[in-house]
């Protein structure tokens, strides 16, 4: 849940005149590390360049992003934007499920994984361009048994404990490195015994480090942890992570960097519309990078085409515009990502050899 100490105006924002172009912006003042007033000015200036004004509705400890979005809808908003992290965006989205009102994302968090997965620019002026002229993308959402929604990935076990360890204090000090520190800290974590049910099939048991339930595949650093996941195929991708040794982890990380994590022997991948995970003992859970406590049963189902998100016309997240399956796109993207550092390495080696030859 998004919580903040920020004190907004006590009066609800007045609806703009009918002939005035305006965007309602759900604003989390404590997302990321930027100064909230400076972030507001950047958003306002970017919208003004297109002839728009904006109405900010700030989240507070008492009023989260979902309530802010509901307030904006009551004011007659026909476009919502969110300036905050993935948790803030997801809260706002949960108010738009089944509605035609589109949502735009102005990334302001630590990870911004929704933007990374959908190809939304992380620089505000570019994100504003997408908000006002982008492509409406019908995004699937995942819904838990207690009615909570998430867009990217949920998990039970080690990944959830990592999220809990990478708390606000750690992220303020280390930024994205907080997640890598938490991952190293939890590598020795013992595997848990769980029972997994996919759709109406017979349950099966596994000993796992984590069970990942993904609607999108990319995690911190743009690595494809679940390359088969597509955000609008009407399916959940369920990853059963079993890595137990450093060798297993090294293999998995290597394959993930190459966009082939789903081919690693330490990761079983299935697809389903509904999944239920029952651990023998209570396990930590997380949704879209937000700690969600512990549970002895986790049920998640897909809600196809739940919300409309504005993304660039040529965004890689728009899989229906490509002839390749998600896994093939992930592998191709990984090769391109690795090509630049490899080229720089070769240039550095060549320069060193040339310098050495001249010295001799």
C-alpha positions as CSV (number, residue, x, y, z in Angstrom):
1,X,0.0,0.0,0.0
2,X,1.3,3.5,-0.8
3,X,1.8,5.5,2.3
4,X,3.3,9.0,2.8
5,X,3.6,11.8,5.3
6,X,2.8,14.4,2.6
7,X,0.0,16.8,3.5
8,X,-2.0,17.9,0.4
9,X,-4.6,20.6,0.1
10,X,-7.6,19.6,2.2
11,X,-10.1,20.5,-0.5
12,X,-10.6,18.2,-3.5
13,X,-9.3,19.6,-6.8
14,X,-12.0,21.4,-8.7
15,X,-12.9,19.9,-12.1
16,X,-11.4,22.0,-14.9
17,X,-13.7,24.0,-17.3
18,X,-15.2,21.8,-20.0
19,X,-13.2,23.6,-22.7
20,X,-9.9,23.3,-20.9
21,X,-7.6,20.4,-21.6
22,X,-6.4,18.9,-18.4
23,X,-4.9,15.7,-17.1
24,X,-5.5,14.3,-13.6
25,X,-2.2,13.2,-12.0
26,X,-2.2,10.8,-9.1
27,X,1.0,11.9,-7.3
28,X,3.0,10.0,-4.7
29,X,5.3,12.6,-3.0
30,X,7.7,10.0,-1.5
31,X,8.3,7.8,-4.6
32,X,12.0,7.6,-5.6
33,X,14.5,10.2,-4.4
34,X,13.5,13.3,-6.4
35,X,12.1,16.5,-4.7
36,X,8.3,16.3,-5.0
37,X,7.9,19.9,-5.9
38,X,10.5,19.7,-8.6
39,X,8.8,16.6,-10.0
40,X,5.5,18.4,-10.0
41,X,7.1,21.3,-12.0
42,X,8.6,19.0,-14.5
43,X,5.3,17.3,-15.1
44,X,3.4,20.6,-15.3
45,X,5.9,22.2,-17.7
46,X,5.8,19.1,-20.0
47,X,2.0,19.1,-20.1
48,X,1.9,22.9,-20.7
49,X,4.2,22.4,-23.7
50,X,1.3,20.5,-25.2
51,X,-1.3,23.0,-24.1
52,X,-2.5,21.0,-21.1
53,X,-2.9,21.9,-17.5
54,X,-2.9,19.2,-14.7
55,X,-4.8,18.5,-11.5
56,X,-2.5,16.8,-8.9
57,X,-4.2,14.5,-6.4
58,X,-1.5,13.5,-3.8
59,X,-1.5,10.1,-2.0
60,X,-1.4,10.3,1.8
61,X,-1.2,7.8,4.6
62,X,-5.0,7.9,4.8
63,X,-5.7,7.9,1.1
64,X,-3.9,5.6,-1.3
65,X,-3.7,5.8,-5.0
66,X,-6.8,3.7,-5.6
67,X,-8.9,6.2,-3.6
68,X,-7.2,9.1,-5.5
69,X,-8.1,7.5,-8.8
70,X,-11.7,7.0,-7.8
71,X,-11.8,10.7,-6.8
72,X,-10.4,11.7,-10.2
73,X,-13.0,9.5,-12.0
74,X,-15.8,11.2,-9.9
75,X,-14.5,14.5,-11.1
76,X,-15.0,13.3,-14.7
77,X,-11.4,12.5,-15.7
78,X,-11.1,11.0,-19.1
79,X,-7.3,10.4,-18.7
80,X,-5.4,9.5,-15.6
81,X,-1.7,9.7,-15.1
82,X,0.3,8.4,-12.2
83,X,3.6,9.8,-10.9
84,X,5.0,7.2,-8.6
85,X,6.5,3.7,-8.3
86,X,5.0,0.4,-9.4
87,X,3.0,0.0,-6.2
88,X,1.4,3.4,-6.7
89,X,0.6,2.7,-10.4
90,X,-0.9,-0.7,-9.5
91,X,-3.1,0.8,-6.8
92,X,-4.4,3.4,-9.3
93,X,-5.0,0.7,-11.9
94,X,-7.2,-1.3,-9.6
95,X,-9.7,1.5,-9.7
96,X,-9.9,1.3,-13.5
97,X,-10.5,-2.4,-14.0
98,X,-13.2,-2.9,-16.5
99,X,-13.4,0.9,-17.3
100,X,-12.6,2.7,-20.6
101,X,-10.6,5.4,-18.9
102,X,-6.9,5.0,-20.0
103,X,-4.0,5.4,-17.6
104,X,-0.6,6.9,-18.4
105,X,2.6,6.3,-16.3
106,X,5.1,9.0,-15.4
107,X,7.7,6.7,-13.7
108,X,9.1,8.0,-10.4
109,X,10.0,4.9,-8.4
110,X,13.1,2.9,-7.7
111,X,12.4,0.0,-10.1
112,X,9.8,1.2,-12.6
113,X,9.3,-2.3,-13.8
114,X,6.0,-1.7,-15.4
115,X,7.5,1.0,-17.7
116,X,10.5,-1.2,-18.5
117,X,8.2,-4.1,-19.5
118,X,5.9,-2.0,-21.6
119,X,8.5,0.3,-23.2
120,X,7.2,3.4,-21.5
121,X,9.9,6.1,-21.3
122,X,11.4,6.8,-17.9
123,X,12.0,10.5,-18.6
124,X,9.0,12.6,-17.8
125,X,8.8,14.8,-20.9
126,X,8.9,11.7,-23.1
127,X,6.4,9.9,-20.9
128,X,4.1,12.9,-21.3
129,X,4.4,12.6,-25.1
130,X,3.2,9.0,-24.8
131,X,0.4,10.0,-22.5
132,X,-1.0,12.4,-25.0
133,X,-0.3,10.6,-28.2
134,X,0.4,6.9,-27.4
135,X,-1.2,3.6,-28.2
136,X,-4.0,2.2,-26.0
137,X,-2.8,-1.2,-24.8
138,X,-5.3,-3.7,-23.3
139,X,-3.3,-5.0,-20.3
140,X,-4.1,-8.1,-18.4
141,X,-4.0,-8.0,-14.6
142,X,-3.6,-10.7,-12.1
143,X,-6.1,-10.9,-9.2
144,X,-5.5,-12.6,-5.9
145,X,-8.1,-14.6,-4.0
146,X,-8.7,-11.6,-1.7
147,X,-9.3,-9.3,-4.6
148,X,-5.9,-7.6,-4.8
149,X,-4.6,-6.8,-8.3
150,X,-1.0,-6.8,-9.6
151,X,0.4,-6.2,-13.1
152,X,4.0,-7.5,-13.2
153,X,4.8,-10.4,-11.0
154,X,3.9,-11.9,-7.6
155,X,5.9,-14.4,-5.7
156,X,6.0,-16.7,-2.7
157,X,9.2,-17.6,-0.9
158,X,12.7,-16.2,-1.4
159,X,11.8,-13.4,-3.8
160,X,9.2,-12.1,-1.4
161,X,11.7,-12.2,1.5
162,X,14.1,-10.2,-0.8
163,X,11.4,-7.5,-1.2
164,X,10.9,-7.4,2.5
165,X,14.6,-7.0,3.1
166,X,15.0,-4.3,0.4
167,X,12.8,-1.9,2.4
168,X,12.4,1.9,2.0
169,X,15.5,2.5,4.2
170,X,17.7,0.2,2.1
171,X,16.4,1.6,-1.2
172,X,17.0,5.2,0.0
173,X,20.7,4.2,0.8
174,X,21.4,1.8,-2.1
175,X,18.9,2.5,-4.8
176,X,18.5,-0.5,-7.1
177,X,21.5,-2.2,-5.4
178,X,19.2,-2.8,-2.4
179,X,17.6,-5.6,-4.4
180,X,20.9,-7.3,-5.3
181,X,22.1,-7.0,-1.7
182,X,18.8,-8.6,-0.5
183,X,19.2,-11.4,-3.2
184,X,22.7,-12.3,-1.9
185,X,21.5,-12.3,1.6
186,X,18.8,-14.8,0.8
187,X,20.7,-17.2,-1.4
188,X,21.3,-19.6,1.6
189,X,17.5,-19.7,2.3
190,X,16.2,-23.3,2.6
191,X,13.8,-24.6,0.0
192,X,10.1,-24.8,1.1
193,X,7.7,-27.7,0.3
194,X,4.7,-26.5,-1.6
195,X,1.6,-27.9,-3.3
196,X,0.7,-26.3,-6.7
197,X,-2.6,-26.5,-8.6
198,X,-2.8,-25.1,-12.1
199,X,-6.4,-24.5,-13.3
200,X,-8.4,-27.7,-12.7
201,X,-5.5,-30.1,-13.0
202,X,-4.3,-32.4,-10.4
203,X,-2.1,-30.8,-7.7
204,X,1.6,-31.6,-7.6
205,X,4.4,-31.0,-5.0
206,X,7.8,-29.4,-5.2
207,X,10.6,-28.2,-3.0
208,X,11.2,-24.6,-4.0
209,X,13.1,-21.4,-3.4
210,X,10.3,-19.4,-4.9
211,X,7.1,-19.7,-6.9
212,X,6.9,-16.8,-9.3
213,X,3.5,-15.8,-10.8
214,X,4.2,-13.5,-13.8
215,X,2.1,-11.4,-16.1
216,X,5.3,-9.7,-17.4
217,X,8.8,-11.1,-17.5
218,X,11.4,-8.4,-16.8
219,X,12.8,-7.7,-13.3
220,X,15.4,-5.2,-12.0
221,X,18.1,-4.5,-14.5
222,X,15.8,-5.4,-17.4
223,X,16.7,-9.1,-17.0
224,X,14.0,-11.5,-18.4
225,X,13.3,-13.7,-15.4
226,X,10.2,-15.1,-17.2
227,X,10.8,-14.7,-20.9
228,X,7.6,-16.6,-21.9
229,X,5.3,-14.0,-20.1
230,X,3.1,-11.8,-22.3
231,X,1.1,-9.0,-20.7
232,X,-2.0,-9.5,-22.8
233,X,-2.2,-13.2,-23.7
234,X,-4.8,-14.1,-21.0
235,X,-2.4,-16.4,-19.2
236,X,-0.2,-16.4,-16.1
237,X,3.3,-17.8,-16.4
238,X,4.2,-19.8,-13.3
239,X,7.9,-20.2,-12.5
240,X,9.0,-22.8,-10.0
241,X,12.5,-21.9,-8.8
242,X,14.5,-24.8,-7.4
243,X,18.1,-23.6,-7.5
244,X,20.0,-25.0,-4.5
245,X,23.7,-24.6,-5.2
246,X,25.9,-21.7,-6.4
247,X,26.3,-23.7,-9.7
248,X,22.6,-23.7,-10.1
249,X,22.4,-20.0,-9.5
250,X,25.3,-19.2,-11.9
251,X,23.6,-21.2,-14.6
252,X,20.3,-19.5,-14.1
253,X,21.8,-16.0,-14.0
254,X,23.7,-16.8,-17.2
255,X,20.6,-18.0,-19.0
256,X,18.6,-15.1,-17.8
257,X,21.2,-12.7,-19.2
258,X,20.8,-14.4,-22.5
259,X,17.0,-14.3,-22.4
260,X,16.8,-18.1,-21.9
261,X,15.9,-18.4,-18.2
262,X,12.9,-20.6,-19.1
263,X,15.3,-23.2,-20.5
264,X,17.3,-23.6,-17.3
265,X,16.9,-26.8,-15.3
266,X,16.5,-24.9,-12.1
267,X,13.3,-23.2,-13.3
268,X,10.2,-25.0,-14.3
269,X,7.7,-22.9,-16.2
270,X,4.0,-23.5,-16.7
271,X,1.1,-21.4,-18.0
272,X,-2.4,-21.3,-16.5
273,X,-5.3,-19.0,-16.0
274,X,-5.5,-19.8,-12.3
275,X,-2.9,-21.0,-9.9
276,X,-3.0,-22.0,-6.2
277,X,0.1,-22.5,-4.1
278,X,-0.1,-24.1,-0.6
279,X,3.2,-24.1,1.3
280,X,3.5,-26.5,4.2
281,X,4.5,-23.6,6.4
282,X,3.6,-19.9,6.1
283,X,5.8,-18.1,3.5
284,X,6.3,-14.5,2.7
285,X,4.5,-13.2,-0.4
286,X,4.9,-10.0,-2.6
287,X,3.0,-8.4,-5.5
288,X,4.7,-6.0,-7.9
289,X,7.6,-5.4,-5.5
290,X,5.4,-4.7,-2.5
291,X,5.7,-6.8,0.7
292,X,2.3,-8.5,1.3
293,X,3.0,-10.4,4.6
294,X,2.9,-14.2,4.9
295,X,0.4,-16.8,3.9
296,X,-0.4,-20.6,3.9
297,X,-2.3,-20.3,0.6
298,X,-2.0,-18.1,-2.4
299,X,-4.5,-18.1,-5.2
300,X,-4.1,-15.9,-8.3
301,X,-6.1,-15.8,-11.5
302,X,-5.7,-13.7,-14.7
303,X,-8.2,-10.9,-15.7
304,X,-7.7,-10.5,-19.4
305,X,-7.6,-7.0,-20.9
306,X,-8.5,-5.5,-17.5
307,X,-7.2,-1.9,-18.1
308,X,-6.1,0.4,-20.9
309,X,-2.5,1.7,-20.6
310,X,-0.9,4.3,-22.9
311,X,2.3,3.0,-24.4
312,X,4.5,4.1,-27.4
313,X,3.2,3.0,-30.8
314,X,6.4,1.0,-31.4
315,X,6.9,-0.2,-27.8
316,X,8.3,-3.7,-27.5
317,X,5.6,-4.4,-24.9
318,X,3.0,-4.4,-27.7
319,X,3.6,-8.0,-28.5
320,X,0.6,-8.3,-30.8
321,X,2.4,-5.9,-33.2
322,X,5.3,-8.4,-33.6
323,X,5.4,-11.8,-35.3
324,X,7.6,-13.3,-32.6
325,X,6.6,-15.0,-29.4
326,X,7.7,-13.3,-26.1
327,X,10.5,-15.8,-25.5
328,X,12.0,-15.1,-28.9
329,X,11.7,-11.4,-28.3
330,X,13.5,-11.7,-24.9
331,X,16.4,-13.6,-26.4
332,X,16.8,-11.1,-29.2
333,X,16.7,-8.2,-26.8
334,X,19.2,-9.9,-24.5
335,X,21.6,-10.3,-27.4
336,X,21.3,-6.7,-28.3
337,X,21.8,-5.7,-24.7
338,X,25.0,-7.7,-24.5
339,X,26.3,-6.6,-27.8
340,X,27.2,-3.1,-26.6
341,X,29.4,-4.1,-23.6
342,X,31.0,-6.8,-25.7
343,X,31.8,-4.2,-28.4
344,X,33.2,-1.8,-25.8
345,X,35.3,-4.6,-24.3
346,X,36.8,-5.4,-27.8
347,X,37.5,-1.8,-28.4
348,X,39.3,-1.5,-25.0
349,X,41.4,-4.6,-25.8
350,X,42.2,-3.3,-29.2
351,X,43.2,0.1,-27.9
352,X,45.4,-1.5,-25.2
353,X,47.1,-3.7,-27.8
354,X,47.7,-0.7,-30.1
355,X,49.1,1.4,-27.2
356,X,51.4,-1.5,-26.2
357,X,52.7,-1.9,-29.8
358,X,53.4,1.8,-30.0
359,X,55.3,1.7,-26.7
360,X,57.4,-1.1,-27.9
